[in-house]
Amino acid sequence: MVINEFIRVVRPSWGSLVYLLRTEEGMVAVDTGAETGAASTVTAYVRHRFQEELRYIFLTHWHGDHTGAAEKIRELTGAEIICHRDESRLLAGTGEIEYCWNRPMPRTGLTPFLRMVSAAGYGLMKANTAPLQADILVKDGDMPFGPEWTVIHLPGHTPGSCGLWSERHRILFAGDTVLCVGRRTIHPPVSFLIQDRSKFYQSWCRLNRLGEINWILPGHFRPLRWNGPLDILPAVQKYA
């Protein structure tokens, strides 16, 4: 799918989306898909469509369905892996992580049943959940790809969940903070995947303050041409 002349969308593995972004600092993959095998699909697409190599891998958060192909892409292209500084220990497997069936859980405090559900989900997606070392750590307000794109910290789903925001184009890479279902419907993730509800609600309020958003580019389902402010009502109903 083509968003515009500098953003393409691919789905190289089941479940999650990968965005390919051309910036003044080079090509960026925003998330990577779940399976290691997705790496060859992503790199081949960039070479064919953009006639370039990836320079950066920007991870919206540490979960394996978004990071599974990152190490292989780095091996194939030399691209540097970027994540928020509050996510680095979780990405590296040294943070506070619980396990089920040798799979890292998407958050702490899940019931035994939900731990099994999460582990089964990773299995269905064939997600590579091996630890990763980031090359570059960023914080809220950083501009790692030039002035066009700003890192926006959106904690709640995970401590270091983040996105990218273009003030000029009014485009939001939202990770799993906003999910788009159907032609005009936005949702938070299911409640058991929210690590901190208070911070998550504050993140939605912050997105509301961005004003007009032309495109919401989520980590799952489909990109959505929104052309309006982000209505925080779903978050108010579930988490206020």
Secondary structure, 3 states (H helix, E strand, C coil): CEEECCEEEECCCCCECEEEEEECCEEEEECCCCCCCHHHHHHHHHHHHHCCCEEEEECCCCCHHHHCCHHHHHHHHCCEEEEECCCHHHHCCCCCCCEECCEECCCCCCCHHHHHHHHHHHHHHCCCCCCCCCCEEECCCCCCCCCCCEEEECCCCCCCCEEEEECCCCEEEEECCCEECCCCCEECCCHHHCCCHHHHHHHHHHHHCCCCEEEEEECEECCEEEEECCCCHHHHHHHC
